[in-house]
Structures are given as C-alpha cells and as structure tokens.
Amino acid sequence: MSDSEPTNLRFGAIILAAGASTRLGSPKQLLVIDDQPLIVRAAQAALTAGAWPVVVVLGAHAEKIRPELARLPVLAVENSAWPEGMAASIRTGITTLGQFSRTLDATLIALCDQPAFDAAVITQLLTAQRATGSSIVASRYAGRHGAPALLLRAHFSALAALTGESGARDLLNGEAAHLTVVDLPALVEDIDTPADVAAYRARNS
C-alpha cells in the first residue's frame, strides 16, 4: 500500500545555505560555477522543477548572500541558530513553508554545494515518488542516502523536531517500507575546500 495518493505533488523546497564555509575560506554559496553562484544555481533548479515556495535558509554570511537572491522569487530567511548544525536550518525551512502554505504535499530538501544538482535531478525524485508512492525519496551516492530528498507532509512534524548536526540523516535512512532511493552518483561531488574547487574546474574546463 502506498504512503501517498497525490500524483501531481504540490511541493515546496528548502535550500540549506547557512554554513560558514570555514574550510573554503570564503562563502561557498557565492562560488561561481558555470557563470552562476552556487546558491543561485540551486534556487533556480528548484524553481524550474516546479517547487513553490522556494525557501533559502541563510545563516553565516547572510548579508553577503542575500543580494544574490534579490531577483529570484524565493523566500530568503535567516536561521539565527545556524551554528547548531543542519537540523536548525531544516526546522527554519519547514516553519517558513508552513507559514506560507498549509496545503503542500511535500518538501524538497537540497544543499547548495552540489554542482550536479539541477532541475533534472528533482524530476527524477518526483518520478520515483509517483512510481512507488513512497513518503520519502532520497538520493543515493557514495553508498549512502542523502540530499536532495523529497519528503511528504507526513514527515513535516519530524523535520520540525530535528536537532543536531546530522540533519535528516536518520529519516533518509529509516524504514525501508517508506523509503525509495534514486541512484545519483554525480551528486557525490560537493565543494568544501579550495582543492575541491580546483578539481571541479579542471574537470569541467
């Protein structure tokens, strides 16, 4: 029996972009990849795939990042508890979605530092949800389940109660009966250090 009835999900998106980028030495959110800052690429991917609203959760460097989002139809919100870890940003995002719309079927949770994240990735997650009825669809890369991930409304209260650095990891690796995974190996690449930047640009120059 499926966890969900909707065939055309009304889904919002939470883009997690609150980190301090200490290993990179500058805000990774503003790193330009393919002529666009990573944060703009991530937000536009969600918009293109049909997410509404798109909530971008800022924290460290919020004052530098916010202007990059000014021309996009997104909700940029600040998580004052960002040092706690990813869970605090997810809580902020879910609260904002709830204030904006009480009729969403699902939320997409995405990171801003995966160069391979785009609208096509989101479409694959949505297609898997329609095919299986699962209430959680996670990406799988490097032998683990992670973001981007699609979670139906049944999990909103659990997302709102998350604590700590691990974010939604336990949910994305929870009961198999509720979970579908989509193999997306390209998402293993993220941008954390200057070496990551150099390696990515060398491969894509």
C-alpha positions as CSV (number, residue, x, y, z in Angstrom):
1,M,0.0,0.0,0.0
2,S,1.4,3.4,-0.9
3,D,2.1,6.1,1.6
4,S,0.6,8.8,-0.7
5,E,-2.2,9.3,-3.1
6,P,-1.2,12.5,-4.9
7,T,0.0,12.0,-8.5
8,N,1.0,15.7,-9.0
9,L,2.7,16.8,-5.8
10,R,2.5,20.4,-4.7
11,F,5.9,20.7,-3.2
12,G,8.0,23.4,-1.7
13,A,11.8,23.5,-1.4
14,I,14.2,24.2,1.4
15,I,17.7,25.1,0.2
16,L,20.2,24.8,3.0
17,A,22.7,27.6,2.7
18,A,23.6,28.6,6.3
19,G,27.1,27.2,6.7
20,A,30.2,29.2,7.4
21,S,32.4,27.6,4.7
22,T,35.3,27.5,7.1
23,R,37.3,25.0,5.0
24,L,36.9,27.0,1.8
25,G,37.8,30.3,3.4
26,S,35.0,32.2,1.7
27,P,31.3,31.7,1.4
28,K,30.8,28.6,-0.9
29,Q,27.3,29.8,-1.6
30,L,28.8,32.6,-3.7
31,L,31.3,30.4,-5.5
32,V,30.7,30.9,-9.3
33,I,30.2,27.6,-11.2
34,D,29.2,27.8,-14.9
35,D,28.8,31.6,-14.6
36,Q,26.4,31.5,-11.6
37,P,26.9,31.5,-7.8
38,L,26.1,28.0,-6.4
39,I,23.2,29.5,-4.3
40,V,21.6,30.9,-7.4
41,R,22.0,27.6,-9.3
42,A,20.4,25.6,-6.5
43,A,17.4,28.0,-6.2
44,Q,16.8,28.2,-9.9
45,A,16.9,24.4,-10.1
46,A,14.1,24.2,-7.6
47,L,12.0,26.9,-9.3
48,T,12.5,25.3,-12.7
49,A,11.3,21.9,-11.4
50,G,8.1,23.5,-10.1
51,A,8.8,23.9,-6.4
52,W,6.8,26.7,-4.7
53,P,7.6,28.3,-2.5
54,V,11.4,28.0,-2.5
55,V,12.8,28.8,0.9
56,V,16.6,29.6,1.1
57,V,17.8,29.3,4.6
58,L,20.8,31.6,5.3
59,G,23.0,31.9,8.4
60,A,26.7,32.7,8.3
61,H,27.4,35.4,5.6
62,A,23.7,36.1,5.2
63,E,24.3,39.8,4.5
64,K,26.7,38.9,1.6
65,I,24.4,36.1,0.1
66,R,21.0,37.8,0.3
67,P,21.7,40.3,-2.5
68,E,22.4,37.4,-4.9
69,L,18.8,36.2,-4.4
70,A,17.1,39.5,-4.7
71,R,16.0,39.0,-8.3
72,L,14.7,35.5,-7.7
73,P,11.1,34.7,-6.5
74,V,12.4,32.9,-3.4
75,L,11.9,33.4,0.4
76,A,15.3,34.1,1.9
77,V,15.1,33.5,5.6
78,E,17.8,33.7,8.3
79,N,18.5,30.9,10.8
80,S,20.0,32.6,13.8
81,A,20.7,29.1,15.3
82,W,22.8,28.0,12.3
83,P,25.9,27.1,14.4
84,E,23.8,24.2,15.9
85,G,24.0,22.4,12.6
86,M,21.8,21.4,9.6
87,A,18.8,20.4,11.7
88,A,18.3,24.0,12.8
89,S,18.1,25.1,9.2
90,I,15.7,22.4,8.3
91,R,13.5,23.5,11.2
92,T,13.6,27.1,10.0
93,G,12.7,26.0,6.5
94,I,9.8,23.8,7.5
95,T,8.4,26.6,9.7
96,T,8.6,29.0,6.8
97,L,6.9,26.6,4.4
98,G,4.1,26.1,7.0
99,Q,3.6,29.8,7.3
100,F,3.4,30.3,3.6
101,S,1.2,27.3,2.6
102,R,-0.8,24.8,4.6
103,T,-1.6,22.7,1.6
104,L,1.7,21.4,0.4
105,D,2.0,17.7,-0.3
106,A,5.8,17.5,0.2
107,T,9.0,19.3,0.6
108,L,12.3,19.0,-1.2
109,I,15.4,19.4,0.9
110,A,18.5,20.3,-1.0
111,L,22.0,21.5,-0.4
112,C,23.7,24.5,-2.2
113,D,27.1,23.0,-2.7
114,Q,26.5,20.1,-5.2
115,P,27.4,21.3,-8.7
116,A,25.5,18.4,-10.3
117,F,22.2,19.3,-8.6
118,D,19.7,20.6,-11.1
119,A,16.1,20.5,-12.2
120,A,16.5,17.1,-13.8
121,V,17.6,15.6,-10.5
122,I,14.4,16.9,-8.9
123,T,12.4,15.5,-11.7
124,Q,13.9,12.1,-11.1
125,L,12.9,12.2,-7.4
126,L,9.4,13.2,-8.3
127,T,9.1,10.5,-10.9
128,A,10.3,7.9,-8.3
129,Q,7.7,9.1,-5.8
130,R,4.9,8.8,-8.4
131,A,6.0,5.4,-9.4
132,T,6.3,4.0,-5.8
133,G,4.1,6.1,-3.6
134,S,6.9,6.3,-1.1
135,S,6.7,9.0,1.5
136,I,10.5,9.6,1.3
137,V,12.6,9.6,-1.8
138,A,16.3,10.1,-1.2
139,S,19.3,10.4,-3.4
140,R,22.0,7.7,-3.2
141,Y,25.6,8.3,-3.8
142,A,28.9,7.1,-2.2
143,G,27.0,4.3,-0.6
144,R,24.7,6.5,1.5
145,H,21.3,8.2,1.3
146,G,21.2,11.9,1.4
147,A,20.0,15.2,-0.1
148,P,18.4,16.2,-2.3
149,A,15.5,14.3,-0.9
150,L,11.7,14.6,-1.2
151,L,9.6,14.1,1.9
152,L,5.8,14.0,2.1
153,R,3.8,16.0,4.5
154,A,3.5,13.0,6.9
155,H,7.2,13.8,7.8
156,F,6.9,17.5,8.3
157,S,6.4,17.2,12.1
158,A,9.5,15.0,12.3
159,L,11.5,17.6,10.3
160,A,10.3,20.3,12.6
161,A,11.6,18.4,15.6
162,L,15.1,17.6,14.3
163,T,18.2,18.6,16.4
164,G,21.9,18.4,15.9
165,E,24.4,18.3,13.0
166,S,23.1,15.2,11.3
167,G,20.0,16.9,9.9
168,A,17.5,14.5,8.3
169,R,20.0,11.6,8.0
170,D,18.0,9.2,10.2
171,L,14.8,9.9,8.3
172,L,16.6,9.3,5.0
173,N,18.0,6.0,6.2
174,G,14.9,4.9,8.1
175,E,12.1,2.3,7.4
176,A,12.5,0.7,4.0
177,A,8.7,0.5,3.7
178,H,8.5,4.3,3.4
179,L,11.7,4.9,1.5
180,T,12.8,4.9,-2.1
181,V,16.2,5.8,-3.3
182,V,17.4,7.1,-6.6
183,D,21.0,6.4,-7.7
184,L,22.6,9.8,-8.5
185,P,26.3,9.2,-8.3
186,A,27.3,12.6,-9.7
187,L,26.0,14.3,-6.5
188,V,28.9,12.8,-4.6
189,E,30.9,15.9,-5.6
190,D,30.5,18.8,-3.3
191,I,32.5,22.0,-2.8
192,D,34.2,22.3,0.6
193,T,37.8,23.2,0.1
194,P,39.9,25.2,-2.4
195,A,41.2,21.8,-3.7
196,D,37.6,20.8,-4.5
197,V,37.1,24.0,-6.5
198,A,40.3,23.4,-8.4
199,A,39.5,19.8,-9.1
200,Y,36.0,20.6,-10.3
201,R,37.2,23.4,-12.6
202,A,40.0,21.2,-14.0
203,R,37.5,18.5,-15.0
204,N,35.0,21.0,-16.4
205,S,37.2,23.5,-18.2
